[in-house]
Structures are given as structure tokens and as C-alpha cells.
Amino acid sequence: MNGNDSDAEKLTEQILALEQVAKKAMTKEAISRYGNLKMAHTELAIKAVAIIAQAIQTNQIKEKVTDEQFKELLKEINTGKKTFQFKR
């Protein structure tokens, strides 16, 4: 096993940890959309769950992220905005 395998394993573990945190704060519909997105656009999906996980850690999310909010987050990521506010 070389160094790259270990780095890839660490990255995979970090992504799984982010997913676990983010999914706890997402509705079933949003999780389903995330799963589909991850298959087609892995990098975008990972960015989205990282943003959700960060919002959880900074107490910006009070309720579950809905599918509609998740779609809006994806639009914001695609337009290159640097910040996203979770509205109630």
C-alpha cells in the first residue's frame, strides 16, 4: 500500500463523516436528491453536504433541510456564491 491509498481512505472517511452529520439534518426527500446527485456529480454533492455540515456546527440550521432548500443550495453553489443562508 502506498501513501496515495492512505490519503484516499482518509478522504473517504472524512466524506462519510460529513454525510452522517448532514443527513441527520435533511428530510428523506433531500437525502434522496443527494444520493442521486452523488452518483452524477460527486464533487457538487460533497460540497453541498460540507456546507450543510458546517451550517449545523455553527447552529445556522434549526430544522431539517428540505428538498426545496437543498435544490436552492445547489443553485447557489453552481452560481458561485460564497455564502448561503438557511431560511426558516
BAMAR-516022 format. One record per residue (C-alpha): residue number from 1; residue in one letter; z, y, x. Coordinates in pm, 1 decimal. Layout:
BEGIN
- nr,rest,c3,c2,c1
- NUM,a,Z,Y,X
...
# end
This chain:
BEGIN
- nr,rest,c3,c2,c1
- 1,m,0.0,0.0,0.0
- 2,n,-92.9,338.4,143.5
- 3,g,52.6,684.2,77.8
- 4,n,-200.2,766.4,-192.8
- 5,d,-85.0,475.3,-411.0
- 6,s,272.7,600.9,-395.1
- 7,d,165.8,955.9,-483.4
- 8,a,-37.3,827.8,-777.6
- 9,e,259.3,624.1,-900.5
- 10,k,489.7,926.7,-877.0
- 11,l,238.9,1139.4,-1068.3
- 12,t,205.2,873.8,-1337.9
- 13,e,583.9,855.7,-1370.2
- 14,q,607.7,1234.3,-1399.2
- 15,i,339.3,1239.0,-1669.2
- 16,l,515.7,964.2,-1863.9
- 17,a,843.4,1157.7,-1841.7
- 18,l,670.8,1472.9,-1972.7
- 19,e,517.2,1272.5,-2256.5
- 20,q,855.6,1129.6,-2355.3
- 21,v,1012.4,1474.9,-2373.4
- 22,a,719.2,1635.3,-2554.9
- 23,k,665.7,1356.0,-2807.6
- 24,k,1025.0,1388.5,-2929.2
- 25,a,936.2,1739.7,-3043.5
- 26,m,599.1,1655.0,-3203.4
- 27,t,505.7,1533.3,-3550.2
- 28,k,329.2,1198.6,-3588.3
- 29,e,0.5,1380.4,-3651.5
- 30,a,36.0,1588.5,-3334.6
- 31,i,119.4,1276.2,-3132.7
- 32,s,-187.1,1104.8,-3274.1
- 33,r,-406.7,1400.2,-3176.8
- 34,y,-250.7,1395.9,-2829.5
- 35,g,-334.0,1026.0,-2791.4
- 36,n,-696.5,1084.4,-2886.9
- 37,l,-719.8,1387.3,-2661.8
- 38,k,-570.5,1197.6,-2368.7
- 39,m,-849.4,939.4,-2393.1
- 40,a,-1125.3,1200.5,-2393.0
- 41,h,-977.4,1491.9,-2195.9
- 42,t,-685.7,1368.2,-1988.7
- 43,e,-628.6,1687.7,-1791.4
- 44,l,-619.2,1905.6,-2103.9
- 45,a,-380.2,1663.7,-2275.4
- 46,i,-144.5,1667.6,-1977.9
- 47,k,-149.8,2048.3,-1966.1
- 48,a,-58.6,2057.4,-2334.8
- 49,v,238.5,1820.1,-2306.7
- 50,a,356.8,2005.0,-1996.0
- 51,i,359.3,2331.3,-2193.9
- 52,i,545.4,2166.5,-2482.0
- 53,a,799.5,2008.3,-2246.7
- 54,q,855.0,2342.9,-2075.0
- 55,a,899.6,2514.9,-2412.1
- 56,i,1161.0,2255.6,-2505.1
- 57,q,1350.1,2313.6,-2180.5
- 58,t,1352.9,2691.0,-2240.5
- 59,n,1460.1,2645.9,-2604.9
- 60,q,1139.8,2800.1,-2743.1
- 61,i,1087.9,2508.7,-2980.7
- 62,k,1333.4,2480.8,-3269.2
- 63,e,1132.7,2247.6,-3495.3
- 64,k,876.4,1973.6,-3439.3
- 65,v,535.2,2085.8,-3315.4
- 66,t,288.6,2025.4,-3597.6
- 67,d,-69.8,1910.3,-3561.4
- 68,e,-182.3,2262.9,-3651.8
- 69,q,35.8,2414.8,-3377.1
- 70,f,-91.3,2155.6,-3130.2
- 71,k,-453.2,2246.4,-3215.4
- 72,e,-369.7,2614.4,-3166.9
- 73,l,-210.6,2537.1,-2829.7
- 74,l,-527.8,2354.1,-2722.2
- 75,k,-740.9,2654.7,-2823.7
- 76,e,-516.1,2883.1,-2618.4
- 77,i,-544.0,2655.9,-2314.2
- 78,n,-923.0,2646.9,-2349.0
- 79,t,-949.8,3025.4,-2369.5
- 80,g,-744.7,3059.8,-2050.7
- 81,k,-443.0,3240.3,-2194.2
- 82,k,-138.4,3222.1,-1971.4
- 83,t,128.9,3217.6,-2241.4
- 84,f,172.4,3056.5,-2578.0
- 85,q,436.4,3132.7,-2837.5
- 86,f,551.5,2864.6,-3079.8
- 87,k,578.2,3030.4,-3419.4
- 88,r,807.1,2902.5,-3690.4
# end
